Amino acid sequence: MSIAASGAVSFADLRTEFVGGSSAISMDDLYRGGSNILSKAGDNPAVNLAASVPTSGVIDIQDFYSTAKGFKNTVSSSTTNIDANALFGDDYDVNYPKIIDINSGVTIGGNGDEAIDIPSGLASTLTINNAGTVIGFGGASAGAAGGSAINCATSGVTINNTGQISGGGGAGNVGGQGGNGSYSTSTTLGYSSSTAYWKIAKNGYTDFRWIYITAGSSSYAAYGYVGSHLSGVTSYAGYGRGPFVTTHTNLDGDQYAKSYRVITTTTSSSTGGAGGSFGVGAGYNQSATNGGSGASGSNNAGSGGAGSNGAALGTAASTSSAGANGNASNGAAGNAGGAAGAAVTGTSVTMNNTGTLNGAVA
């Protein structure tokens, strides 16, 4: 508590603010630059709250009006990625109270890191009075976590929040891939009696058949015992089936058929639909977006699952939808969404909040 701006000020008031305890004090104990009221280090950009107190010579009660024990740094314009130790220079690890005031209307954003980082090495206490907005980054890649607004790696920190402190929202994730499919296509080759014929073999096997087919300038032959399998042929006007060959020898005694037809069947694979796109999480300079729909599957393949939406401030994103099954394989499971960013992470702080908090507080 600072000394009054006017009126009566007692030695007890000065002792309480600057010295502590209950022992008697004198004006000699209260010069700035002594052990009770410190001077600033040369690289300390903060304000010395007792700058009006003289370092030597005449000292008067009026020199203490509106003073306090501490160094205070005021953040008056929007910025990103503040390191608290940089606000106090070499005095960060000096046993003297420190204060950070964040003015109303000011935004401190996390740009790939925490908006405010309070590293280890702090001596004495740090009080943050936030009337502005401190906000972590939102998850921006598939399943990425949101960033924390404040990371604290030391004890002795008190936060008085009348503004907003929000962790970033987690990013959604892509939907599961659809399962693969399998499908068949049939090709029918029809021929007249001038392009297809068969012959009874003269080797004693009267059930052995040769079937000759002419297709354009190419000639093919199918052969085999009646009822045996011939590769690639599923229907064949009642004759035996067998593998095709690219040449044949004309044989004596050929007997022409009246007509002939071959149906070939090909089995193919189809790939499942791709999963839908992910939504990004809410955060500094970033609004949450929705995930996209999965791509449709074709030829008995499954459709891709929907991508999950990006999450609101301080919230984890949902798992994306699984891909639909195909007739050849099952769809892939959905993918986990990103974790929530915390309002404050790390070492426990004392939080006095009358404003807005989004996310956990350590």
N, C-alpha and C positions, 0 to 999 in steps of 0.2 A: 504494500500500500504506500502510495507516494505521500510526501509531506504536503500539508495544506498550502494553498496558493496565497493565503494572506492570514492576518490575525496572529493569535498567540501560537507559538511552537515551543514545546518544552524539550528539555534535554532527554526526557524519557521517550518522546517521539523520535528524536534523532537516534537514541540508542536502539530502539526497537527496529528502526528501518535499516540502519547501517552497521551496527555493532552486534546486537543480540545480547542475550544474557541479562543480568541485573546489576552488574558492577558499575561503579561510578565511572563517568567518562568526562573528558575535558575537550575543549575546542581543538587542542593539539592532536586528538585522536581522529579528527574529522577533516583534515586536509585531503584534498583529492591528490591521488598519487601515493597515499599511504597504504597501510594494510587493510583498512576498512572500506575506503572509497578508492577504487582503482582508476587509473588512467587507461586509455585505450592503447592497444598495440597499433603500430604504424599501418598494418594491412587490414585493420578492422574497419569495415565500412559502416558499421552500426553507429547509432547515436548513444553517447554516454548520457544517461538520464540524470547524472549529477554534474554535468559540464559546467554549471554556474558556480560550483564550489571552488574556491581558490586553492592553489597548490602551496601557497606560503603567504606570509604577511598577515594583514588584517583580515579577520574572518568574523562574520556576523550572522545572526539568526536569519536575516533576510536572504542571505546567500543560499539558503536551503529551501526557500519557497518553491513548490511544484517539482522538487527533485525526488529521485528514487534510486535505489540501489539496483543497477543493472545496465545492460547494453540492449538497445532495441533497434531492430531492423524492420522497416515498414515496406511492404510490397505494394506499390501503388499503381502498377501497370501490369497488364497480362503478359505472361511468359510461360516457358516450359522448363521442366527438369531442373528444379532448384535443389542444390546441395546445401543443407543447413550449415555445414561447417564453413562454407565459403562466405556466408553472411556475417561471420564473426572473425574470420582470419585466425591469427595465432591466439586469440582469446577464447576460441572454442573449447580448448582443454584447460582453461584457467577457471579456478573456483570462484565464479561470479555469475549471478543470475543472467539469463538471456531470454529475450522476448522477440517473437516474430508476429507482427500485425499484418494481416492480409485484408486490404480494404474492400468494401462493398463494390461490386462491379468488376472486380479483378478476377480473371480466370488463370489458374495455374494448371497446365495440361501435362499429361505424361506422353512423351513422344518417343516410344520404344523403351521407356523406362518409367519408374515411378515419377509421379508429378513432383513429390517432395521426398528426398532421401535424407534421413537423419542418421548419419553414420556413428559408429562407435567412437569413443574418445571424448565424449562430452563430459565436462566437469560442471558441478553445481546442477542447476535446473534449466530446462527450456520450456517456455510457455508459448503456445501458438494460439493466437486469437484470430479465428477465421470468420470474416464476414463476407468473403467472396465465394468462389467455386474452385474446388480442387478435384480434378477428375483424371482417372487413369485412362489408358488407351484401350480401345475395344479390340477383341480378337479379330484378326484380318485374314487369316489363312485357315484352311480346313481343320476344324477341331482345336484351334488355338485358344489359349486362355486369355481372359481380359487382364489388364494390368492393374496393379494396386495404386490407389491415390497417394498414400503415404506409406513409406517403409521406415520402420524405426528399429535401429540396431543398438539402442542404449536405454538405460533406465533414466528416470527423473524427468519424463516428458508429460506435460499436461496440455490437452487440447480443449479449448473453449470454442465450440462451433455454433455460430448463429447463421451460417450460410449453408453451403452444400459441400459434402465430401463423398465422392462416389468412385467406387471401383468400376472398371470397365466390364462390359458383358462379354461372355464367351462367344466365340464364333460357332456357327452350326457346322455340320459336316456333310460330305457328299453322300448321296443315297447308295444303297447296295446295288451291285451289278445284277442284272437279270440273269436267270439260269439259261444255259444253252439249249438249243432245240435240235431236232433231227427231222428231216422231211424227205420224201421220195418223189421223183419225177419219172414219168414214163414216156418213151418215144416209140411211136408205131411206124414200122417200115412196111408199106404195102407194095406188092409186086404182081404183075400179070404172069400168064403162063410162059411168056417169052423171056422173062427175066428170072424165073425160079423153077427149078426142077429137082427131081430126086431119082435115085437109082438103087435097085436091089443089088447088093454086092454078090459077086460070083465065087465067094470063098467058102460057101457052105453055111454062112450065117445069114439066113434070110430075114432076120429082124434087124440087121445092120443097115443104117440108112446114111446116104450122102445127100445133103441139101445144098445146092449151089445158088448163090444170090448175086446178081449184078446190080450195083448201085452207081449210076453214072459211069465213070471210066474204070471203077475199081471192081474187082471180083472177090467174093468171100465164100467160104464153105463152112458149114456146120456138120458135125458128124458125131456118131455115138450110137450106143444101143438104145432101143426104145425104152423110155422111162428113166434113163440115166440123166445126170445133171450136165447142162452145158452153160458155161459161164456167161452171164449177161442176158440170157434169153428166158423170159417168163411165160410166153405164150407163142405157140408155133404150129398151128394147123394140124395137130395130131402127130407130128413126127418127133423122133428122138432129139435131145438137146446136147450141145457140146461146145467147146471153145471155138471162136472164130479164128481162121487163119487167113493170111493175105493172098495166098495163091492156091490154085487147084489144078488138077490134071483132068482133062475131059476123058471120060471112060466110055467104052463101047456099050451098047445096049441101054442107053439112057431112056428113061420113060418120063415124059413131061407131066407135071401136075397141072390141073386146071387153074389153080390160084394158090397164093401163098402169102402169109403175113407173119412178121416177127415183131414182138413188143419187148423193148429193153427197159429195165428199171434201174435208175441211179439213186443212191442214197447220199444225201448231203447234210452238212452241219450248218447251223445258224447260230450266230452269237447273240447273247442276251443284250437287252438295252442298257445303255450307260445310266448310272445313277445321276440324279438331279444335282445341281450345283448347291453349294452351301451359302448361307447368309452370314454377313459379318455382324459382330457384336457392337452395341452402342459404346461410345467412348469419346475421348477428346477429338473434336472435329470429325466425328464419324457417327452416323445414325445407324441403327440396326436395320438390316434388310432380311427379306424372306428367302428361304431356299427355293430351288427350282424343281419342277416336275421331272421325273425320270423319263428316258426315251422309251418309246414303244418297242416291244420285241416283235419279230416277224418269223413266219415259218416255224411256229411252235416254240419259239424262244420266249422267255419271260421279259416283262417290262422292268426297267430300272426303278428303284425306289426313290421316293422324293427326298431331296436334301432338306436338312433341318434348318429352321430359322435362326438368325443371330439373336442373342439374348439382350434383354434390357440391362441398364446399369446395375452392376453388382450382382448379376444373375448368371447361372450356368445355362448353357444351351442344351437342348434335348438331343437324344440320339436320332440319327436319320432313319428313314424307313428301309426295310429290307427289300431286296429285289424279288420279283415274282419268280416262281419256279418255271422252268422250261420242261419239255418232255424228255430232255436228255440229262439235265442236271438241275439242282436246286439253285435258287437265287442266293446271292451273298447277303450276309447279315448287315444291318445298319451299322453306322460308325458313330462313335461317341462324340458328343458335342464338347466344346471347350469349357473349361472351368471358369467360375466367376472371379473377377478381381476383387480384392478386399478394399474396404475404406481405409483401414490401417492394418498392416501386416508386420510381423516381426516381434519385437519385444513389447510387452504389455505397456499401454499408456493409460493415463487417467483421462477419460472422455467426459466432458460436460456438454451435453448436446441439447440445444433448443431449435436446431435447424433441421437439415435433411441429411440422412446417412443412407448410402446404398452400398451394401456389402458388409462383410464381417469386420469387427474391430478387435485387434489383438489385446 
